[in-house]
Amino acid sequence: LLPPPINMALIRNFNLVFSVLLQLSNARAYHCATASSLARRHSSAFFHNAGKSIAIIGTKKNNRSFNLPTLFSTTTDDVSLAAAKKVSVDNPLLRSWDDQPFNLPPFNSIQPGHFKPALESAMEAHIADLEAIASSTEDDFDSILGAYDRAGSLYSRVGSVYGNYISSLNTPEMQKVQTETAPILSRHSSKCNNVPGLFEKMEKMYNMREDKLKNGEWTAEQARLAERVYLSFVRKGSKFDEESKKEYADIQAELATLQTNFMQNVLRDEEEWEMVLSEKDMIGCPPDLVAAARQAAVDRNHSDSDAHVITLGRSLVEPFLTYSSRRDLREKAFEAWTHRGELSEERDNLSIATKMLRLRKRIAELHNKSSFADFQMEDSMAQTPENAMKLMKDVWSKAKDAAD
């Protein structure tokens, strides 16, 4: 925890700065990052679950200075230049950040209204990248899988900023942008996986991976990337018939809207709920937490000089639950924390969650799985819901023993 005064603007942008710095520091990760991470970068939209933001993994064609041509980093220079000509220099999300400290986004220039046109330009360039791969006559690794990893660099760049903004800036303007763009971004993800001829290219790479590995043409990482990209396409419905593909895209678009509403309700409760305490009530809490709670009271315009405020922001509520000696106050904070999204009658996350579960059940059915949990866990370390539950119960029993 930082002692007061806290620059809240810096705190809000910390995740975003960290994400972009990660992109810069991993500029050569094409050769050394895990193939799994690389494969996931473009095989899905830049966020899957409410509140989740991403840090972009760099590739060998990412440069530390984001010159306009390299932002579009496509499989052909002609495609890059054609897309670049359509970029408005008035949009800070699309122009070069060379003049910014550490080439970070120009936060003071970015407005909510910039995101939708920037994302639209980025999506157009992304599709052009993928269409170029699908129409390529080459079948070597770099022309297909390498190009696929490089595809959509502008989309990733704009998406990293957008993803962090929607998870940390819950203003009415950003809520409107997010509500409008969520289904559009979901449709884009579906479109990316259904570019004619693209899946066939990835399937060909997948089928040749073992032979390429045996004869030394590919490294283990390259073979793993081929596997991960192929499986990602399959799990996104690339083997479905056309009718099922349309249904799957419709489900994903509806889920994107529901997840957006769910997340916005949670963020609204985090912003609005507060527990006003006196310094005496903060018994057991470390000085930094007491100071932060006092600063929160000042930020929320509490005139009482002894007022201290605990909100549902993680930096306040989690250390309070850890250190406070007041069991009754911990219980009150915990109840609010575990009921975020349903603390107001106008925000009904229960009905939203019910709709999401029904849609996820249909996804499982399309993949011939008995439940969404089976589908979701199949591509994880645990592999089955039963293994996941066993792990959690083992951890729970040991944690309880330690707490007791």
CORCOR-V581327 format. One line per field, one symbol per residue. ss: DSSP state (h for helix, s for strand, l for the rest). phi: phi as a letter, one per 30 degrees, with the letter a starting at -180 (. if undefined). burial: b if it has 24 or more other C-alpha atoms within 12 Angstrom, else e. Layout:
# CORCOR-V581327
ss->???
phi->???
burial->???
This chain:
# CORCOR-V581327
ss->lllllllhhhhhhhhhhhhhhhhhhlllhhhhllhhhhhhhhlllllllllllllllllllllllllhhhhhllllhhhhhhhhllllllllllllllllhhhlllhhhlllhhhhhhhhhhhhhhhhhhhhhhllllllhhhhhhhhhhllhhhhhhhhhhhhhhhhlllhhhhhhhhhhhhhhhhhhhhhhllllhhhhhhhhhhhhhhhhhlllllhhhhhhhhhhhhhhhhllllllhhhhhhhhhhhhhhhhhhhhhhhhhhhhhhhlsssslhhhhllllhhhhhhhhhhhhhllllllllssssllhhhhhhhhhhlllhhhhhhhhhhhlllllllllllhhhhhhhhhhhhhhhhhhlllllhhhhhhhllllllhhhhhhhhhhhhhhhhhhhl
phi->.ddddcddddddceededdddddddcecdecbdddddddddcdaddbcbeiccbcdddbdcdcdcddedddcgcdbdddeddddddddddcddcddcedcehhdddedcdceddddddddddddddddedddddcdddbdeddcdddddddiddedddddddddddcbbcdedddddddddedddddddddddbdeiddddddddddcdddddddidcdddddddedddedddddcjdcddddddddddddddddddddddddddddddddddabdbcddddejddeddddddddddddciddddcdbbcccdedcddddddcddcddddddddddddcejbdbddccddddddddddddddedddchcdaddddddecbddibeddddddddddddddddddd
burial->eeeeeeeeeeeebebbbbbbbbbbbbbebbeebbbbbbbbbbbbbbbbbbbebbbbbbbbbbbbbbebbbbbbbbbeebbeebbeebeeebbbbbbbeeeeebbbbbeebbbbbbbbbbbbbbbbbbbbbbbbbeeeeebbbbbbbbbbbbbbbbbbbbbbbbbbbbbbbeeebbebbbbbbbbbbbbbbbbbbbeebbbbbbbbbebbeeeeeeeeeeebbbbbbbbbbbbbbbbbbeeeeeebeebbbbbbbbbbbbbbbbbbbbbbbbebbbbbebebbeebeeebbbbbbbbbeeeeeeeeebbbbbbbeebbebbbbebeeeebbebbbebbeebbbbeeeebbeebbeebeebbbbbbebbeeeebbbbbebeeeeeeeeeeeeeeeeeeeeeeeeee
